[in-house]
């Protein structure tokens, strides 16, 4: 057993705090001006909060006069809050220009203090004394400046479980090969350790997400080129939000394969805001959800639909399946999500004023968005030196946030933490669209990149063919005419060939049968189709021969795989034109088709 008791960590924290306090001071006049600006901000914020409460109460009571007065006060205090925040920035600038914590050789003490403070002496002692190995891990962590720096820089261990984070990181790193993927995997290992050191359950189960298996899942998917092209170039902080899905690994793998099979046009949308997650709009029906088994799965979410909650769940899930960083978001009367794009973080399924009205796990959208922009505007080293070390000094000065929601606001009683926020805000204001580009030399060519490069709109349609036995194969994408693109799309298939995608009901396609295709007048044929579906309930495909007789073909639920329908017997005479369509109905969602086959009886 380890000899690290609670008193040991308390004494160490006391020593490190004393060392930290030998660092920089602040000019008294500048200090006073900044504190006054922070107090003015807090006063304005309190007044604005009170005005919002008054507005809500008067609206509920139906008091028109009181509502108008509350709205006027809210407008006034909102402007005052904005002005006072700018005053805080102005007052902070001369202090920030004068303070450089890297000049004081305090980095080791600041990092130790941050970990000791956040993990608590009690928490570290409990972990360290659980086994000799745990004690050694804590000792190694507190003496390894590089690992401490990376943990703190990348947002800290989830729920401050730094001991377990070190254990997971050590385990994962022990199995990493030093190949061309090593740089990415080292960041990915830290992201997995930071994110899953505190237990998180898989969707609708009590099974914990395994950090090692989650790392391995994304490592393998990356090596196979299954992830978004930008995945190679994300920062560790971004990887945390890309891999922290509650979906089991096999469902993440299914999601990628399903979208590449079923709707490659969504997996390759040029506007990255909609890439992957647009499937929520096209295929997750807005309706009461249908659950078919327990535990629930993301296959069921896609098939059975739902309202705001399930639709947001699926959007987050499918983006993370492809390795895209996602931030969940709650809004008044709505569940939403924000995601990384090369032009910045953008909302999907959101409302007007997204960041201002959003929150997630006690963090406001405004606070999160500012951190995204600040981290993207400067190098990780500069962010560490100018923001993170100030946050560590705030820990040394016992400037603790009593509530999580206090984290994003300046406070006259927390000078160093408030200065860190102002430096972050200054960085965020320098952010541009280009700051979010994640490009560079790649270690693997993604399947998505390859697919986009091979798209050729000039390729002629595949021919309708007939073999020696009289079997006729009609490529679904080789139609002669169709309804508008809103309902009908043709595209290259992942893995070769082409396919047709019927978007909901109401669309149709027609095929002109070439003269060289021989169809006997009175002969019966067995009709089948190669399809990919993601909904349990499906409207049948309907076929119309030469503008006359029609017949139906039932569509099976293939759960995102390519499959063949059961055959149905048809008489098509000397067919010269075939029309294929589905009637609009509540069960007419997307359907992918590669081919139709007519086999002589």
C-alpha positions, 0 to 999 in steps of 0.5 A, a space after each residue: 500500500 502507498 504511504 500517501 495520506 491526506 496530510 501529505 497532499 495538504 502539506 505538498 499543496 501548502 508548499 507549492 502555493 507558497 512557491 507560486 505566490 513568489 510570482 508576479 504582483 500587480 500595480 496597485 492602481 491597475 489592480 484597483 481599476 480592474 477590480 472596480 470594472 469587475 464589480 461594475 460588471 457584476 452589478 450590471 449582471 445582477 441587475 440584468 438577471 433581476 430584469 429577466 426574472 421580472 420579465 418572466 414573471 410579468 409575462 406569466 401574470 399577463 401584466 402588460 404594463 409591468 412586462 413593458 417596464 421589465 423589457 425596458 430595464 432588461 434592454 438597458 441593463 443588457 447594454 450596461 453589461 456589454 459596456 462593463 465587460 469591455 471596461 473589464 477588457 480595457 482595464 485588464 490589458 495593461 496588467 496582462 501586458 506586464 505579467 509574464 508567468 514564464 519569467 518566474 520559473 513557476 511552471 512546475 509549482 503552478 501545475 502541481 497546485 492546479 492538480 492538487 487543488 482540483 483533485 483535492 488532497 482527500 481524492 488523491 489520497 484515496 486513489 493513491 492508497 488503493 494500491 502500490 501501483 496507484 501510489 507510483 502513478 500519482 508520484 510519477 504524475 506530480 513529478 512529470 511536468 510534461 504530462 501535467 501540462 498536457 492534462 491541464 492545457 487540454 481542459 483537465 480530467 473529467 470531474 477532476 479524476 486525475 489519478 484515474 486519468 494518469 492510470 488510463 493514459 499510462 495503460 493506453 500509451 504502453 500499447 501505442 506503436 511508434 509509427 506514422 500514426 504515433 503523433 495522432 495516437 498520443 493525443 488520442 490517448 490523452 483525450 480518452 484518458 481525460 474524458 473517460 477517467 470518470 465513468 460514463 455509461 453507454 446509451 440506455 445501459 449501465 455498461 461503462 465506456 472503456 477508455 482503452 477500447 474507445 481509443 482502439 476503436 478510433 485508432 483502427 477507424 483512422 487507419 482504415 480511412 473511415 473518419 473525416 479527413 480533418 480527424 488527423 489534424 485535431 487538437 487533443 481538446 477537440 479529440 475529447 469532444 469527437 470520441 466521447 459518444 455514449 454509443 457502443 463502439 459497434 454502433 459507431 462502426 455501424 453508423 459510418 458503414 450505414 451512411 456510406 451505404 445508404 446516403 453517401 451524398 450526406 457523408 460527403 456534403 461540401 458544406 461541412 455544417 450539414 455533413 453527416 448530421 443532415 441525416 437527422 433532417 432527411 431520415 429521423 422522422 419528427 414524431 413520437 419515437 418508436 422503440 422496438 427493444 431494450 436497451 435502445 440503440 441508435 439504429 432504433 433512433 434512426 428507424 423510429 424517429 422522435 422529437 427534439 431529444 432523439 433527433 439531437 442524440 442522433 445528430 451528435 452520435 453520427 458526427 462523432 462516429 466520423 470523428 467530428 467534435 460535438 458540443 451538446 446543447 440545451 435550449 429553452 424548449 429544445 435540444 440541439 448540438 453544435 459541431 466543428 466545421 472548417 469555418 468555426 463551430 456552428 449549430 445544427 437543429 438550433 434556434 435563433 441566438 443559439 450561443 446566448 440561449 444554450 447551455 450544457 452540463 452547467 456551462 453556458 454556450 457563450 463561455 464554451 464558444 469563446 473558449 473554442 475561438 480563443 484556442 483556435 486563434 493562437 498556438 497551444 503554447 501561447 494559450 497555455 502561457 497566457 491563459 492556462 497558467 493564469 488559471 493555475 495561479 488563481 488556484 494557488 490564490 484559492 480563487 475557487 468557483 463555488 458553482 460551475 456556472 460562475 466559471 465564465 464571468 469576471 468577479 472582483 474577488 477573483 482577480 487572477 481568474 478574471 484576468 485569465 478570462 479577459 486574456 481568453 476574450 482578447 484571443 477570441 476576438 482575434 479569431 478568424 474563419 481560417 483559425 478553424 482550418 484543420 489541414 496539413 500532411 495526412 497520414 492516411 487518405 480517408 475514404 471520404 476524400 477518395 470518394 469525392 476525388 473520384 466523383 465524375 459527373 460526366 461518367 455515362 450511365 451504366 447500361 441496362 444489360 441482359 445475360 444469356 439466360 435472359 436475366 435483365 439487370 437495370 442499374 437504378 441510377 440509369 434512369 431516363 427521366 425523373 422528378 425533381 432532385 428534392 425527391 430523387 438523387 443518383 450518386 456513386 456508391 462507396 466501393 464502386 458502382 452507382 445508386 439511386 436515392 429516393 428521398 421520402 415519397 412522391 418521387 419517381 424515375 423512368 427507364 427506357 428499355 433498349 431495343 436490344 433487350 429481349 422481353 418475351 410477350 407472355 413470359 413471366 418474370 421474377 422481380 427483385 431489387 438490391 436495396 439499403 434501408 434504415 427504417 423498419 416500416 417502409 412504403 412498397 416500391 411501385 412499378 408501372 409498365 408502359 403507362 399501364 399495369 402496376 405492381 408492388 415490391 415490398 421493401 425489407 428493413 436491411 438496417 443500413 446494409 445492402 440486401 435483396 428484396 424477396 422476388 415477386 412474379 410479374 408479367 411485363 409484356 414487351 415492356 419499353 418503359 418502366 416507371 418506379 415510384 412510391 406514394 407519399 406516406 408517413 413511412 416514406 423515408 429515404 431508400 437507396 437502390 442499386 439495381 432491379 433484376 428481372 429473372 425469367 421464370 
